[in-house]
């Protein structure tokens, strides 16, 4: 393995080293696994190297070891064992089994859909090891099908083209899975992420207990929150989604779970436009779920993202009935939970509305948070009650 010198302290916990910190790359080539030392000659760890990315080094081990087929397979075993332990005593068969750096496999995401797998590769280093990844996934999980859904913005930043394909097995149309007692029809090849948002698993469950009256589910996707609100007993859910295919799948999911479709009113609209129209209608809601896509994937876009949140919070607080609940989320790693709460607070102050925090939300534990790596805690949220 080749040697790279970086300007970092010996006890660095964060697994990323940016290009400006690389002092001497030596003769390392793009995609290599390399040994990183600091300028004092102290060993830092084993990393994947891509000089063409601002995020040049990604650590996969504190020891001096290559990221070869055996190492990848060993990490997959350990990741799978953790998830089996997390869901022991349950009937859960669909969840995230690999979460990048948190499982010492930077640039690899794997979701398990019952007897099949969907994976994403987001880094050059992992792309060069794709054949090993596929073989290791086959050996460890013995899946009935394997789908690659590598279409994230992270690939573009690594200089990689998107790739979506069925590696083996048969995937025709939507697949039916069950998560925490709710059944879903999932389009693996056409949906967002790998097809389903497993990270909101426990947040949906927790919100069920607060369900009442009339609810508004914004950016509803295929109905994860809508279905749990119906299960919790709300009389009617207004579900708003800009993608018509996702909205049609939401309606399929409502029927699939035996709920009365008359309890759901769907809107194929841009959420911002919908809220402006709704403010003119005099409607109010007892529960509002605000779960938008990431408003920014870069640190420099944070101020624009916060403007978007403030606009949304201003609109939804005007629609929230006295005693109602607001569940608001951010899935951008650059927007902290404190940023999100301050956005709500600012809107509440302007509208002279009093809010109290009921719960704090975060991603489910099959998306483990790596200590010293705040970017791994990307999903955060708050449940607030209005007076």
C-alpha positions as CSV (number, residue, x, y, z in Angstrom):
1,X,0.0,0.0,0.0
2,X,1.2,3.5,-0.8
3,X,1.8,6.2,1.6
4,X,0.1,9.7,1.8
5,X,1.1,12.5,4.1
6,X,-1.7,14.7,5.6
7,X,-1.7,17.7,7.9
8,X,-3.9,16.2,10.6
9,X,-3.6,15.5,14.3
10,X,-2.8,11.9,15.4
11,X,-6.1,11.5,17.3
12,X,-8.5,12.6,14.6
13,X,-11.8,10.9,14.8
14,X,-13.4,12.3,11.7
15,X,-13.0,9.8,8.8
16,X,-12.7,12.4,6.1
17,X,-9.6,14.3,5.1
18,X,-10.1,17.1,2.6
19,X,-7.8,18.0,-0.3
20,X,-6.3,21.1,1.4
21,X,-5.0,18.8,4.2
22,X,-3.1,16.5,1.9
23,X,0.6,17.5,2.1
24,X,2.2,14.8,-0.1
25,X,0.2,12.2,-2.0
26,X,3.3,10.4,-3.1
27,X,2.6,8.1,-6.0
28,X,-0.9,7.1,-4.9
29,X,-3.4,6.6,-7.8
30,X,-7.1,7.5,-7.9
31,X,-9.1,4.8,-6.1
32,X,-6.1,3.3,-4.2
33,X,-6.3,2.2,-0.6
34,X,-3.4,4.0,1.1
35,X,-1.7,4.4,4.4
36,X,-2.0,7.9,5.8
37,X,0.6,9.5,8.1
38,X,0.7,13.0,9.4
39,X,3.6,15.4,8.9
40,X,5.2,14.2,12.1
41,X,5.4,10.6,10.8
42,X,2.5,9.3,13.0
43,X,0.3,6.7,11.5
44,X,-3.3,7.9,11.1
45,X,-5.2,5.1,9.3
46,X,-6.0,3.3,6.1
47,X,-8.0,5.3,3.6
48,X,-9.5,5.3,0.1
49,X,-7.9,8.0,-2.1
50,X,-9.4,10.2,-4.8
51,X,-7.3,13.3,-5.7
52,X,-10.1,14.5,-8.0
53,X,-12.5,15.0,-5.2
54,X,-12.4,17.8,-2.6
55,X,-13.0,14.9,-0.1
56,X,-9.8,13.2,-1.0
57,X,-9.4,10.6,1.7
58,X,-12.0,8.4,3.4
59,X,-10.9,6.2,6.3
60,X,-12.0,2.6,6.5
61,X,-9.6,1.3,9.2
62,X,-7.4,2.5,12.1
63,X,-5.1,-0.4,11.3
64,X,-2.7,-0.9,8.4
65,X,-4.7,-3.2,6.1
66,X,-5.9,-3.2,2.5
67,X,-9.6,-3.0,1.6
68,X,-9.6,-6.2,-0.4
69,X,-12.3,-8.8,-1.0
70,X,-11.8,-10.5,2.3
71,X,-11.9,-7.2,4.2
72,X,-15.1,-6.2,2.4
73,X,-16.8,-9.5,3.1
74,X,-15.8,-9.4,6.8
75,X,-17.3,-5.9,7.2
76,X,-20.5,-7.1,5.5
77,X,-20.8,-10.0,7.9
78,X,-20.3,-7.7,10.9
79,X,-22.8,-5.2,9.6
80,X,-25.4,-7.9,9.0
81,X,-24.9,-9.3,12.5
82,X,-25.5,-5.9,14.0
83,X,-28.8,-5.5,12.1
84,X,-30.0,-9.0,13.0
85,X,-29.3,-8.2,16.6
86,X,-31.2,-4.9,16.4
87,X,-34.2,-6.6,15.0
88,X,-34.0,-9.8,17.1
89,X,-37.3,-11.1,18.3
90,X,-39.2,-9.3,15.5
91,X,-40.4,-10.4,12.0
92,X,-38.6,-7.5,10.3
93,X,-36.8,-8.6,7.1
94,X,-36.3,-5.2,5.4
95,X,-33.9,-2.6,6.6
96,X,-30.5,-0.9,5.9
97,X,-27.6,-3.3,6.4
98,X,-24.7,-1.1,5.3
99,X,-24.3,2.6,6.1
100,X,-21.1,3.7,4.6
101,X,-18.4,5.0,7.1
102,X,-20.5,3.8,10.0
103,X,-19.9,0.2,8.9
104,X,-16.3,0.9,7.8
105,X,-17.3,0.7,4.1
106,X,-17.1,4.3,2.9
107,X,-19.1,4.9,-0.3
108,X,-21.3,1.8,0.1
109,X,-25.0,1.7,1.0
110,X,-27.0,-1.5,1.1
111,X,-30.7,-1.9,1.8
112,X,-32.3,-5.3,2.4
113,X,-35.7,-5.8,0.9
114,X,-36.9,-9.1,2.4
115,X,-35.0,-11.7,0.3
116,X,-33.2,-9.2,-2.1
117,X,-30.7,-6.3,-1.9
118,X,-30.3,-2.9,-3.4
119,X,-26.9,-1.2,-3.2
120,X,-25.4,2.2,-4.0
121,X,-21.8,3.0,-4.7
122,X,-20.9,6.7,-4.2
123,X,-17.1,6.8,-4.2
124,X,-14.3,6.1,-6.7
125,X,-12.6,3.8,-4.3
126,X,-15.6,1.6,-3.9
127,X,-16.4,1.8,-7.6
128,X,-13.0,0.2,-8.3
129,X,-13.9,-2.6,-5.9
130,X,-17.4,-3.1,-7.4
131,X,-16.8,-6.7,-8.5
132,X,-15.6,-7.6,-5.0
133,X,-18.7,-5.9,-3.5
134,X,-21.1,-7.8,-5.7
135,X,-19.4,-11.1,-5.0
136,X,-19.2,-10.4,-1.2
137,X,-22.9,-9.4,-1.1
138,X,-23.8,-12.6,-2.9
139,X,-21.7,-14.7,-0.5
140,X,-22.9,-13.1,2.7
141,X,-26.6,-12.6,2.0
142,X,-27.4,-15.1,-0.8
143,X,-30.1,-12.8,-2.1
144,X,-32.7,-13.7,-4.6
145,X,-32.0,-10.5,-6.5
146,X,-29.4,-7.8,-6.5
147,X,-30.1,-4.3,-7.8
148,X,-27.6,-1.4,-8.1
149,X,-29.1,2.1,-7.7
150,X,-26.0,4.3,-7.9
151,X,-27.6,7.6,-8.9
152,X,-26.7,10.0,-6.1
153,X,-25.1,13.4,-6.3
154,X,-22.1,12.0,-4.4
155,X,-21.2,10.0,-7.5
156,X,-21.1,13.1,-9.7
157,X,-18.8,14.8,-7.1
158,X,-16.5,11.7,-7.4
159,X,-16.5,12.0,-11.2
160,X,-18.6,8.9,-11.7
161,X,-21.6,8.5,-14.0
162,X,-24.9,7.2,-12.6
163,X,-25.8,3.5,-12.9
164,X,-29.1,1.7,-12.3
165,X,-29.4,-1.9,-13.2
166,X,-30.6,-5.3,-12.1
167,X,-27.3,-7.2,-11.4
168,X,-29.0,-10.6,-11.1
169,X,-32.4,-12.0,-10.3
170,X,-35.8,-10.7,-11.5
171,X,-37.3,-7.4,-10.6
172,X,-40.6,-6.6,-12.4
173,X,-42.7,-3.8,-11.2
174,X,-43.2,-2.9,-7.6
175,X,-42.2,-5.2,-4.7
176,X,-44.3,-5.6,-1.6
177,X,-42.4,-5.4,1.8
178,X,-43.6,-5.1,5.4
179,X,-42.0,-2.6,7.8
180,X,-43.2,-2.3,11.4
181,X,-46.6,-3.8,10.6
182,X,-47.3,-1.7,7.5
183,X,-47.2,-3.1,4.0
184,X,-45.7,-1.1,1.2
185,X,-45.4,-1.4,-2.6
186,X,-41.9,-0.2,-3.5
187,X,-40.4,0.6,-6.9
188,X,-36.8,-0.3,-6.5
189,X,-35.7,1.0,-9.9
190,X,-37.8,4.2,-10.0
191,X,-38.1,5.3,-6.4
192,X,-36.0,7.8,-4.4
193,X,-32.9,6.5,-2.6
194,X,-33.1,2.7,-3.0
195,X,-36.9,2.8,-3.2
196,X,-37.9,3.3,0.5
197,X,-36.9,5.5,3.4
198,X,-35.9,3.0,6.2
199,X,-34.4,5.9,8.2
200,X,-37.8,7.1,9.3
201,X,-38.9,3.7,10.6
202,X,-39.2,4.5,14.3
203,X,-40.2,8.2,13.8
204,X,-43.3,7.0,12.0
205,X,-44.1,4.6,14.9
206,X,-43.6,7.3,17.5
207,X,-45.9,9.8,15.6
208,X,-48.7,7.2,15.5
209,X,-49.4,7.8,19.2
210,X,-50.0,11.6,18.6
211,X,-52.3,11.1,15.6
212,X,-55.7,12.8,15.9
213,X,-58.3,14.8,14.0
214,X,-57.2,16.0,10.6
215,X,-53.6,15.6,9.4
216,X,-51.5,17.1,6.6
217,X,-48.6,15.0,5.2
218,X,-46.3,17.3,3.1
219,X,-43.7,15.7,0.7
220,X,-45.6,12.5,1.4
221,X,-43.7,10.3,-1.1
222,X,-45.4,6.8,-1.1
223,X,-47.2,7.3,2.2
224,X,-45.0,6.2,5.1
225,X,-46.3,8.8,7.5
226,X,-49.8,8.9,5.9
227,X,-50.2,5.1,6.7
228,X,-49.1,5.5,10.3
229,X,-51.4,8.5,10.8
230,X,-54.3,6.4,9.5
231,X,-53.3,3.5,11.8
232,X,-53.2,6.0,14.7
233,X,-56.8,7.0,14.1
234,X,-56.8,10.3,12.3
235,X,-60.1,11.0,10.5
236,X,-58.6,12.3,7.3
237,X,-55.1,12.9,5.9
238,X,-54.2,15.4,3.2
239,X,-51.2,14.0,1.3
240,X,-49.2,16.3,-0.9
241,X,-46.6,15.0,-3.4
242,X,-45.2,16.5,-6.6
243,X,-44.4,13.1,-8.2
244,X,-47.6,11.6,-9.6
245,X,-46.1,8.0,-9.7
246,X,-45.3,8.3,-6.0
247,X,-48.7,9.6,-5.2
248,X,-50.4,6.7,-7.1
249,X,-48.2,4.3,-5.1
250,X,-49.4,6.0,-1.9
251,X,-53.0,5.3,-2.8
252,X,-52.1,1.7,-3.6
253,X,-50.4,1.4,-0.1
254,X,-53.5,2.8,1.6
255,X,-55.7,0.1,0.0
256,X,-53.1,-2.6,0.5
257,X,-53.3,-2.0,4.3
258,X,-57.1,-2.1,4.4
259,X,-57.6,1.6,5.1
260,X,-60.6,3.4,3.6
261,X,-59.3,5.5,0.7
262,X,-61.9,8.1,1.5
263,X,-59.9,9.0,4.5
264,X,-57.1,10.3,2.3
265,X,-57.2,13.3,0.1
266,X,-54.2,13.5,-2.3
267,X,-52.7,16.6,-4.0
268,X,-50.4,16.3,-7.0
269,X,-48.8,19.7,-6.3
270,X,-45.6,21.6,-5.4
271,X,-45.7,21.9,-1.6
272,X,-44.9,25.6,-1.5
273,X,-47.7,26.4,-4.0
274,X,-50.1,24.1,-2.1
275,X,-49.5,25.9,1.2
276,X,-50.1,29.3,-0.4
277,X,-53.4,28.1,-1.7
278,X,-54.3,26.4,1.6
279,X,-53.8,29.6,3.5
280,X,-56.5,31.2,1.5
281,X,-59.0,28.4,2.2
282,X,-59.2,28.8,6.0
283,X,-58.3,25.1,6.6
284,X,-56.5,24.0,9.8
285,X,-54.9,20.7,10.8
286,X,-54.4,18.9,14.1
287,X,-51.2,17.1,12.9
288,X,-48.8,18.3,10.3
289,X,-45.8,16.3,9.0
290,X,-43.1,18.3,7.2
291,X,-40.5,15.9,5.8
292,X,-38.9,17.6,2.8
293,X,-35.9,16.3,0.7
294,X,-32.5,17.7,1.5
295,X,-32.5,21.4,0.6
296,X,-28.7,21.3,0.3
297,X,-26.0,18.7,-0.1
298,X,-23.2,21.2,0.4
299,X,-22.1,23.4,3.3
300,X,-22.3,26.5,1.1
301,X,-26.0,26.0,0.5
302,X,-26.9,26.1,4.2
303,X,-28.2,29.7,4.2
304,X,-30.5,28.9,1.3
305,X,-31.8,25.8,2.9
306,X,-32.6,27.6,6.1
307,X,-34.6,30.2,4.1
308,X,-36.6,27.3,2.7
309,X,-37.3,25.9,6.1
310,X,-38.3,29.3,7.5
311,X,-40.8,29.7,4.6
312,X,-42.3,26.3,5.2
313,X,-42.5,26.8,9.0
314,X,-44.2,30.1,8.5
315,X,-46.8,28.5,6.3
316,X,-47.5,25.4,8.4
317,X,-47.7,27.2,11.7
318,X,-50.5,29.3,10.2
319,X,-52.3,26.1,9.3
320,X,-51.7,24.3,12.6
321,X,-54.7,24.3,15.0
322,X,-54.4,25.2,18.7
323,X,-53.2,22.1,20.5
324,X,-52.0,20.6,17.2
325,X,-48.7,18.8,16.6
326,X,-46.0,19.7,14.1
327,X,-43.4,17.0,13.2
328,X,-40.6,18.7,11.2
329,X,-37.6,17.0,9.8
330,X,-34.3,17.8,8.0
331,X,-32.3,15.1,6.1
332,X,-29.4,17.5,5.2
333,X,-26.2,16.8,7.2
334,X,-25.4,20.5,7.0
335,X,-28.6,21.5,8.8
336,X,-28.3,20.6,12.5
337,X,-31.2,19.8,14.9
338,X,-30.5,23.2,16.5
339,X,-30.7,25.0,13.1
340,X,-34.1,23.3,12.5
341,X,-35.5,24.2,15.9
342,X,-34.3,27.8,15.6
343,X,-36.1,28.0,12.2
344,X,-39.4,26.9,13.9
345,X,-38.8,29.3,16.8
346,X,-38.2,32.2,14.5
347,X,-41.4,31.6,12.6
348,X,-43.4,31.1,15.9
349,X,-42.0,34.3,17.3
350,X,-43.1,36.3,14.2
351,X,-46.6,34.7,14.4
352,X,-46.8,35.1,18.2
353,X,-47.4,31.4,18.6
354,X,-46.3,29.4,21.6
355,X,-44.7,26.0,20.9
356,X,-43.5,23.3,23.3
357,X,-41.1,20.5,22.4
358,X,-42.6,17.0,22.9
359,X,-40.0,14.7,21.3
360,X,-36.7,14.8,19.3
361,X,-36.5,12.5,16.3
362,X,-33.4,10.9,14.6
363,X,-32.6,8.2,12.1
364,X,-33.4,4.6,13.0
365,X,-30.5,2.5,14.5
366,X,-29.9,0.5,11.3
367,X,-28.4,3.8,10.2
368,X,-25.8,3.9,13.0
369,X,-24.1,7.2,13.9
370,X,-20.3,7.1,14.0
371,X,-18.8,9.0,16.9
372,X,-16.7,12.0,15.8
373,X,-18.5,12.0,12.4
374,X,-21.5,14.4,12.7
375,X,-22.3,14.0,9.0
376,X,-23.5,10.4,9.8
377,X,-26.3,11.9,11.9
378,X,-28.0,13.4,8.9
379,X,-31.7,12.9,9.8
380,X,-33.1,14.9,12.7
381,X,-36.5,16.2,13.6
382,X,-38.7,17.7,16.3
383,X,-42.3,17.1,17.5
384,X,-43.8,20.3,18.8
385,X,-47.2,21.2,20.1
386,X,-48.7,24.6,19.4
387,X,-50.8,26.7,21.7
